[in-house]
Amino acid sequence: MPETSRGSSSFGQYFARVGPRMDARGAGAHRRRLVEAAYGAVVEIGAGYGATFPFYPPAVAGVLALEPDPTLRALALAEAIKAPVPVTVYDGVAEELPAADESVDVVVSSLVLCSVADQEAALAEVLRVLRPGGLLLFYEHVRSAHRVLAAVEDLFTPLWSRLGGGCHLNRDTAAGIAAAGLTLQNVERFGFSALPGNPRVAHILGTAAKPRE
């Protein structure tokens, strides 16, 4: 989910309304596929209203879910009670993960890395907390591969970022993940229209692993 700033809930209130509509159009199915490979100790960044929680498989021992927006975090707390695995929800951001070095098996990011204030810092934190061989599972919208559409995204991103909880339309998140030192695996790229009337925007769904020493 878009990661909004602590104490700023206006976008959170909006996203709480439109998010379920996105889920019904296919985002929920994407999130189900996203966490199929999750296991052990999991950290979910930008957990939003807890839309991913119902899909965690039995192989997951527990989830530490971070959400800085108070409106979304309250909804996530309610969803955590119903989750099939233990989920603990905290106020936190991706750039400061409350986990020890190499203590986490899997980090989950669902429509979050577009909106973190510092994507490089967030991915550095992911690398820090993952055990060698640990996984980053990601589902993100990304910059279009089409030159004209990418230019339009570049043009609109400054305004949209202010209106959309820090969301950037034009981040090349797969490249950012690789640059952070994670090895990309099984990256699927597809177009998805999140809401009626919206254009199909490029998305990626995949896995990246922390190299084993």
N, C-alpha and C positions, 0 to 999 in steps of 0.2 A: 504494500500500500504506500502511497506517497507519504514520505516522512516529514511531517510538519514540525514547526518549532514548539518547544515547551511553552505551555500557557496560551497558545494561539489556537482557538478551537473553531474559528469560522469556516475554514476549509474542511476541518474534520466533520463538522455538522453537515456540510454539503456532501462529502464523500460517503458519510453514513447513509445518506438517502440514495445516492446513485450507485454505490457499490453493489448492492444486491441485484440491481438491474443488469450490471455488467456480468455478474456471476451467472445470471439466468441466460445470458446471450453466449456464454462459452467460457468466461473467465474461471468459473468454478471448476469446469472440466479440466482446464489447463492447470489449476492448482492441485487437483487430485493427482494428475500425472507428475507434477513437480515433486511431490513428496513421496512418491512410491519407493524411492531408493533410500529414504531417511532411516536412520538407525541410531541406537545409543543415545548419547547426550547431544541435544540439539539446541542451537540458538536461532531464533527467528527474529530478524530485524524488521522494524516497521510493520508490526503484526496487524495494524489497523483494527478493524472490528472483529478480528478472529476468524475470518473466512476460511483460512487454511486449517484451522484446528480439527474439524471433523474428519479430515482425510489422513491424519497421521497413522501409519501402520503400527502393528503390535511390536515391531522390532525397535521402536523408539522407547527408550527408558524414561525420558522426560524432556520437556521443552521449556527453555527460558525465552519468553516472548517479550520483546521490547517495543514500546509504543509511546512516543513523547506527547501525542495529542490527547488531552484529557477526555474529550468526547469519545474518541475511538477507543481509548484505553478502558473506559468504563464498559463499553460494549464488549471488548475483548475479555474482560474479567467475567462477564456473564457467560460468554461462550466457553471459557476455560472450564467451567464447572461441568459442562456437558461433553467435553472432549473425551475421546476413547483412550487417551494416554494422559499422564500427569502434565499439566501446563501451569507454569507460574508466569504471571504478567507483571512487568516492571516498567516504570518510567525510565526510558533510556534511549540513546541514539546510537547509530551504527559506528560513529567515529570514536566512541568510548565504550567498548563492550565490557561489561562487568564479569569477565571470566579470566581465569589464569592462562598463562601461556600453555599452548598445546594440551588443553583440557577438554576440547570439544570434538565430537566426531563429525558433526554436520552443521553447517550454517545454511539457513533458508532465507532467500530474498524473493519476495513476490511483489513486483511493481513498486520497488523501493529505490533501487540504485539510480533511477532517473532523477530522484528528488533530494537525495542526501546533499548536504551543504558542501561536502568535500568527498567526492567519490574515491579519490586516491587514498585519503586517510581511512575511509571506511573499509576499503579492500585490504589495506595494510593491517587493520585490526582483524579482519577475517583470517588472513594468513597467520597472524600471531596466535590466535586462539585455537586454530585447527591443529589436531594431531597430524603427524606425517601420514599421508595417505587419506586424510580426512577430506570431506567433500563440501563444496559450495553448490547448492542447488538453486538455480535462478530462473525466474520468469520475468521478463522485462520488455518494455517497449523501447525501441532504439531508432537511431537515425536511418532514414530511408537509404536504400542502395541506388535509388533513382535520382539522378543528378538534379533535376528540376524540383522534385518533391523535397529533396534534402535542402536545397536553397530556400524553399518556402519555410521549412522547419527552422532553419537558421534565422530567418527574418522574424518569425513569430515567437521564438523562444523567449526573448527578454520580457515581453508582455505576459505571455502565458505563465512563465515562471512566477511572476508576481501574483497572478490570479489563482494559480493552480498549486499552491502549497509547495512551491520550489521546484515543481516538475520541469524538466528539460526535455524538449521534443527531439533534440538532436545529439544526444550522447551515444557514442560508439562503445557501449558497455562491454561487449565481448572483447574488444581490443583492450579496454581498461582492465578487465579481469586477467587477461594474459600478461599485460604489462606488470601487474602486481606480483607475478611469480607463480600463478596458478596454471595448471595444465588443462586446457579446454578439452572436454569430452562430449560427444553426442549432442552437438549444438543444432537445434532445429530452428529454422527461420520461417516465419509465416506472417501473413497479413491478418489483422483482426480489427473489426469495427466494434468498439466497446459499447456504443449507445446508438439507438436508431438515428439515422441521418449523418452519423460521423463517418469520415473516410476510413478505409482500411489502412491501419498504421502498422509498420514493421514491428514484429515482436520476435524475441528469442526465448527458447526454453531449453535448458540443458544443465550440464554438470561440469564442474571443474574440480580438479584434485590438487591437494598440496603435495608436492613431490616428497617421496620417502628419502630419508637421508642414507 
